[in-house]
Amino acid sequence: MGNQKSKGQKTKQAMPPKRKNAQASNMKASVPEEEAYNRLIIVGSSRVNGRSASLAQQLFDTCLEEYPDDAVTIASVASLDIDPCIGCSACENGDCVIDDDMASVLDLIAAADEIIVVSPVYFAGPPAQFKALLDRLQPFFFTDARHQETRPLTLHIIGEGHDPFGYDPLVTCVSSAFYCAGFVLDQILDWVGKIDASGEIIDDPDIFVLSEGDADEDEQDGLEEFIDEDFDGLHDVDEELKEF
Ligand SMILES: Cc1cc2nc3c(=O)[nH]c(=O)nc-3n(C[C@H](O)[C@H](O)[C@H](O)COP(=O)(O)O)c2cc1C
């Protein structure tokens, strides 16, 4: 889980423009109470039953067990209809022109106190379907969500391993898009090579804690520095390419 806040300590939210027909299918949710702390698990895999889905289910079950009074929802890219952003900038003045499940996802994100992303790494970055979701966070840019009180974001990274290029672009894309929506990445859990094909956890993740709770601009600078220096150090491509 990410940073735990006490219940009732709701943060101010920047709502994206609401649209009609904002009803997505295949989202799993506990029964939310009006004032409950609200966690949203977003699964970036395009596979319904892959490693990410398995870990996300375990996180969902853990939330239900450890925080029975809180609300938790899973939104999985594999079960949602999300088209790519077409860059038309209609959201600058209100509604996104694309009529798909993203309207519901934007509502869930706006209502979340905390977001937990579980995503595979595809050639160092996010899978295309998940990148479509990230790009569709653009309406938040125009509601200035990033200038309001920030909320915590945790990223679980899934992969088979053996790729020398690491996952810095995935971290950067997730961090950038969700920062625009008012969420600051404060924890990364690296599960690469640590979950087998059946979804069973075979080793503990490497955990990187980036900031404590709400981050100001300095902390965001710190994240960029961390990505620039530490991650480049972790994934020294030149060195690893020799063995690739
Ligand atoms: C196009 C593609 C690119 C991939 N690139 C990487 C990679 O760079 N690093 C890695 O560790 N695994 C990579 N993988 C493996 C996936 O991350 C792995 O199969 C993961 O389990 C997929 O997530 P899922 O099981 O939740 O669907 C790649 C898989 C595909 C299909």
The ligand as a MOL file (V3000), in Angstrom:
LIG
                    3D

  0  0  0     0  0            999 V3000
M  V30 BEGIN CTAB
M  V30 COUNTS 31 33 0 0 0
M  V30 BEGIN ATOM
M  V30 1 C 6.0390 -6.1120 -25.7570 0
M  V30 2 C 6.5930 -6.6050 -24.4580 0
M  V30 3 C 7.7020 -5.9900 -23.9340 0
M  V30 4 C 8.2150 -6.4060 -22.7090 0
M  V30 5 N 9.3030 -5.7490 -22.1790 0
M  V30 6 C 9.7650 -6.1090 -20.9720 0
M  V30 7 C 10.8570 -5.4190 -20.3900 0
M  V30 8 O 11.3950 -4.4740 -20.9600 0
M  V30 9 N 11.2990 -5.8040 -19.1660 0
M  V30 10 C 10.7270 -6.8500 -18.5080 0
M  V30 11 O 11.1500 -7.1620 -17.3920 0
M  V30 12 N 9.6750 -7.5500 -19.0360 0
M  V30 13 C 9.1970 -7.1870 -20.2380 0
M  V30 14 N 8.1310 -7.8570 -20.7880 0
M  V30 15 C 7.5090 -8.9290 -20.0220 0
M  V30 16 C 6.2790 -8.4550 -19.2790 0
M  V30 17 O 6.5510 -7.3450 -18.4730 0
M  V30 18 C 5.7510 -9.5800 -18.4340 0
M  V30 19 O 5.3110 -10.6250 -19.2820 0
M  V30 20 C 4.6280 -9.1800 -17.5110 0
M  V30 21 O 4.2560 -10.3140 -16.7560 0
M  V30 22 C 3.4330 -8.6720 -18.2700 0
M  V30 23 O 2.4750 -8.2400 -17.3250 0
M  V30 24 P 1.1400 -9.0590 -17.0760 0
M  V30 25 O 1.5420 -10.4680 -16.7040 0
M  V30 26 O 0.4880 -8.3670 -15.9550 0
M  V30 27 O 0.3500 -9.0140 -18.3290 0
M  V30 28 C 7.6080 -7.4810 -22.0090 0
M  V30 29 C 6.4860 -8.1070 -22.5630 0
M  V30 30 C 5.9960 -7.6800 -23.7750 0
M  V30 31 C 4.7570 -8.3500 -24.3440 0
M  V30 END ATOM
M  V30 BEGIN BOND
M  V30 1 1 1 2
M  V30 2 1 2 3
M  V30 3 2 2 30
M  V30 4 2 3 4
M  V30 5 1 4 5
M  V30 6 1 4 28
M  V30 7 2 5 6
M  V30 8 1 6 7
M  V30 9 1 6 13
M  V30 10 2 7 8
M  V30 11 1 7 9
M  V30 12 1 9 10
M  V30 13 2 10 11
M  V30 14 1 10 12
M  V30 15 2 12 13
M  V30 16 1 13 14
M  V30 17 1 14 15
M  V30 18 1 14 28
M  V30 19 1 15 16
M  V30 20 1 16 17
M  V30 21 1 16 18
M  V30 22 1 18 19
M  V30 23 1 18 20
M  V30 24 1 20 21
M  V30 25 1 20 22
M  V30 26 1 22 23
M  V30 27 1 23 24
M  V30 28 2 24 25
M  V30 29 1 24 26
M  V30 30 1 24 27
M  V30 31 2 28 29
M  V30 32 1 29 30
M  V30 33 1 30 31
M  V30 END BOND
M  V30 END CTAB
M  END
